[in-house]
C-alpha cells in the first residue's frame, strides 16, 4: 500500500520513510492538509497528517469521498480533528498518545533560561562585536519558585529539572502526580500558583476548559517579574491580553513555542511576506519575548517514537486491531477533543 503523508518536515522525511520501510511506501508532501490540499489525497486509503492539519468536517468529507478510510495523526493533541464527522463517515482516526516527555520539558527549560539570562539578545550583540553587559542581567533560579500547570509526563519531567535547580515547587492539576509530590511539590490553586511563582510553565492539554487559561486575570495575578513559558498549546494563552501585560512593563520574560493563531504561519517561510497578524507582530517587538515555531517535540528521539507509534496505528488498522492510540474506529464513539 502507498500512504500519503502531509506536513512532512525535511528532517522528518528520511525517518518517516525508514519507519515504513518494508511495510508500505510513503508519498511525503511538505504541504499541510486542509480544504485546499485535501483533493490530493484522493485514492489513498491511509492519510498521515501533522499537528497543523485542519481536519474539519468539510475536509474529512472530502477525504471520505476520495476513498480515505484511516487518518493517522503524527501528534498527541487532536483538537484540530472533527472526530464526530470522522465517526459519522466510518473513518478510523489515530494519534500518538505519548512520546519522549523530555523533548518538550527540556526545550521549555531552554526557553526559560534563554529569556531569564537574555541569551538571544547577548548572542545578537556579540555577533556585532558589542560585548557590553547592559540590559543582560538575569536572576538565579535556585531558591525561587517554579509553578507547573499540568503535571503529567511532560510536567513531571519539567518538575524534575526544576528540582535539580533547587527551586521551590508549586503544581496545579486535576489529579496530583505522586512522583512530583515526592520531589516536594505542593499542589495549590491557580490563584496562589500565579501569585507566588517566579517561573510558570504550561503543560496542560487544550480543551474548552483550558482555552485562555492564561488570560487577563491570570496575568494580573502574576508577579511583575515572573517568567512565563508555554510549550504546550497556543490557545492556552490569550495573546492579546499578554501583549497588553507586556506593554505595561510587566513580566521579566516570555518564552513561547506555540501561538494560538499559528496555523498557516508556523512551519512556513514567511520572511519575504507581509505578516497580517498584528497581535503576533506586536508580540515579536518585545525584547524579553522569545518565540519559536512549535519545535519543542522535534528531537530524533521523540520523532522516532512518534513515527513508530504511527506505523503501529496503521498496521493495527489494516489488521482490524484496536489500540490505545485510536480515537475513532467504525462503530466507536469518538473521544473528547484535546
BELUR-V786438 format. One record per helix or strand. SS is the DSSP state (A for helix, B for strand). FROM is the first residue (numbers start at 0). LEN is the number of residues. If there is no record, write none. Layout:
# BELUR-V786438
SS&FROM&LEN ; SS&FROM&LEN
This chain:
# BELUR-V786438
B&1&4 ; A&9&11 ; B&24&4 ; A&37&4 ; B&45&4 ; B&54&1 ; A&56&9 ; B&69&4 ; B&80&1 ; A&82&6 ; B&91&3 ; A&100&16 ; A&118&9 ; B&144&5 ; A&152&12 ; B&167&5 ; A&177&5 ; B&185&2 ; A&189&7 ; B&198&4 ; B&213&1 ; A&215&6 ; B&226&4 ; A&233&3 ; B&236&1 ; A&238&9 ; B&252&4 ; A&277&6 ; B&288&3 ; A&299&20 ; B&325&3
